[in-house]
């Protein structure tokens, strides 16, 4: 009797759960590096949360000092959760870890393009203020980290 490792493909509910967790963790890494970058630019580390809160409070909230860090945390966490679940639903249709990794990176890039270059350009112009090359990198990091949670786990199967 020998044992070999095979990849077990989980069910859809597992992908949704792993996507949610991956989204939260990926979002935490994303905001962590964004806060670090903000501090290196001479801004308060919490400044990204103020920008995020301006989605609800309006662009004027940034200049008026009315931006809300707690609101930014909530918005960012909910978005990360939703984006992670969507990635999980996509990953459920993919054959293996390599394709999940590539799709995670592409997904991160698509999130940047949609959120900063499409929605940000036409609806939330304040999202043109951050360093755009850094934002691309941060979104790629989000996609890569979230994808890690969606990898198929090896399991041992017995062969006779």
C-alpha positions as CSV (number, residue, x, y, z in Angstrom):
1,X,0.0,0.0,0.0
2,X,1.4,3.4,-0.9
3,X,0.2,6.9,-0.4
4,X,0.4,9.7,-2.9
5,X,-0.6,13.4,-2.5
6,X,-3.4,14.5,-4.7
7,X,-5.1,17.8,-4.9
8,X,-8.6,17.9,-3.4
9,X,-10.9,20.4,-5.0
10,X,-13.3,21.7,-2.3
11,X,-16.9,22.6,-2.7
12,X,-18.3,26.1,-3.6
13,X,-19.1,27.0,0.0
14,X,-15.5,26.3,1.0
15,X,-14.3,28.6,-1.8
16,X,-16.6,31.4,-0.6
17,X,-15.4,31.0,3.0
18,X,-11.7,30.9,2.0
19,X,-12.3,33.8,-0.3
20,X,-13.8,35.8,2.5
21,X,-10.9,35.0,4.8
22,X,-8.4,35.7,2.0
23,X,-10.1,39.0,1.3
24,X,-9.9,40.1,4.9
25,X,-6.3,39.0,5.3
26,X,-5.3,40.4,1.8
27,X,-7.1,43.6,2.7
28,X,-5.2,43.8,6.0
29,X,-1.9,43.4,4.2
30,X,-3.0,45.9,1.6
31,X,-3.9,48.5,4.1
32,X,-0.8,47.8,6.1
33,X,1.5,48.5,3.2
34,X,-0.6,51.5,2.2
35,X,-0.3,52.9,5.7
36,X,3.4,52.3,5.7
37,X,3.7,54.1,2.3
38,X,1.6,57.0,3.5
39,X,3.9,57.5,6.5
40,X,7.0,57.4,4.2
41,X,5.5,60.2,2.3
42,X,5.1,62.4,5.4
43,X,1.4,61.8,5.8
44,X,-0.3,60.2,8.8
45,X,-0.4,56.4,8.6
46,X,-4.2,56.5,9.0
47,X,-4.6,58.9,6.0
48,X,-5.7,56.0,3.6
49,X,-8.7,55.4,5.9
50,X,-9.7,59.0,5.5
51,X,-9.6,58.7,1.8
52,X,-11.6,55.5,1.9
53,X,-14.2,57.2,4.1
54,X,-14.6,59.9,1.5
55,X,-16.5,57.4,-0.6
56,X,-19.4,58.0,1.8
57,X,-18.6,61.4,3.2
58,X,-17.6,63.0,-0.1
59,X,-14.4,64.5,-1.4
60,X,-14.9,67.7,0.6
61,X,-14.6,65.7,3.8
62,X,-10.8,65.4,3.2
63,X,-10.2,69.1,3.0
64,X,-12.7,69.9,5.8
65,X,-11.0,67.5,8.2
66,X,-14.2,65.5,8.5
67,X,-12.9,62.3,7.1
68,X,-13.5,59.3,9.4
69,X,-10.9,56.7,10.2
70,X,-13.4,54.3,11.8
71,X,-15.8,54.6,8.8
72,X,-12.8,54.0,6.4
73,X,-11.9,50.9,8.4
74,X,-15.5,49.6,8.0
75,X,-15.7,50.4,4.3
76,X,-12.3,48.9,3.6
77,X,-13.1,45.7,5.5
78,X,-16.5,45.2,3.8
79,X,-14.9,45.8,0.4
80,X,-12.1,43.4,1.1
81,X,-14.6,40.7,2.2
82,X,-16.7,41.2,-0.9
83,X,-13.8,41.3,-3.2
84,X,-12.4,38.1,-1.6
85,X,-15.7,36.3,-2.0
86,X,-15.9,37.2,-5.6
87,X,-12.3,35.9,-6.1
88,X,-13.4,32.7,-4.3
89,X,-16.3,32.2,-6.7
90,X,-13.9,32.7,-9.7
91,X,-11.3,30.3,-8.2
92,X,-14.0,27.6,-7.8
93,X,-14.0,27.3,-11.6
94,X,-10.2,27.1,-12.0
95,X,-8.3,23.8,-12.4
96,X,-5.3,24.3,-10.2
97,X,-3.1,26.5,-8.0
98,X,-1.1,28.0,-10.8
99,X,-4.2,29.3,-12.5
100,X,-5.6,30.6,-9.1
101,X,-2.3,32.5,-8.5
102,X,-2.4,34.1,-12.0
103,X,-6.1,35.0,-11.6
104,X,-5.4,36.5,-8.2
105,X,-2.8,38.9,-9.7
106,X,-5.0,39.7,-12.7
107,X,-7.9,40.3,-10.2
108,X,-5.8,42.7,-8.1
109,X,-5.0,44.6,-11.3
110,X,-8.6,44.7,-12.4
111,X,-9.6,46.0,-9.0
112,X,-7.1,48.8,-9.3
113,X,-8.3,49.6,-12.9
114,X,-12.0,49.6,-12.0
115,X,-11.7,51.3,-8.6
116,X,-9.0,53.9,-9.4
117,X,-9.1,54.5,-13.1
118,X,-12.8,54.0,-13.9
119,X,-14.8,54.7,-10.8
120,X,-12.2,57.0,-9.3
121,X,-11.7,59.0,-12.4
122,X,-15.4,59.7,-13.0
123,X,-17.1,59.4,-9.6
124,X,-14.5,59.8,-6.9
125,X,-11.8,62.1,-8.3
126,X,-10.0,62.2,-4.9
127,X,-8.8,58.7,-5.8
128,X,-6.5,60.2,-8.4
129,X,-4.5,61.8,-5.5
130,X,-2.6,58.7,-4.3
131,X,0.6,57.5,-6.0
132,X,-0.9,55.4,-8.8
133,X,2.1,53.0,-9.4
134,X,2.1,52.2,-5.7
135,X,-1.7,51.6,-5.8
136,X,-1.1,49.1,-8.6
137,X,1.4,47.3,-6.5
138,X,-0.8,47.3,-3.4
139,X,-3.7,45.8,-5.4
140,X,-1.4,43.1,-6.9
141,X,-0.4,42.3,-3.3
142,X,-4.1,42.0,-2.3
143,X,-4.8,39.7,-5.2
144,X,-1.8,37.5,-4.5
145,X,-2.5,37.2,-0.7
146,X,-6.2,36.5,-1.2
147,X,-5.4,33.8,-3.8
148,X,-3.2,32.0,-1.4
149,X,-6.2,31.1,0.7
150,X,-7.9,29.6,-2.3
151,X,-5.2,27.1,-3.2
152,X,-6.2,23.5,-3.4
153,X,-4.8,21.6,-0.4
154,X,-3.0,18.4,-0.9
155,X,-4.5,15.4,0.8
156,X,-3.3,11.9,1.1
157,X,-5.0,9.2,-0.9
158,X,-4.3,5.6,-0.5
159,X,-3.6,3.5,-3.6
160,X,-3.6,-0.3,-3.6
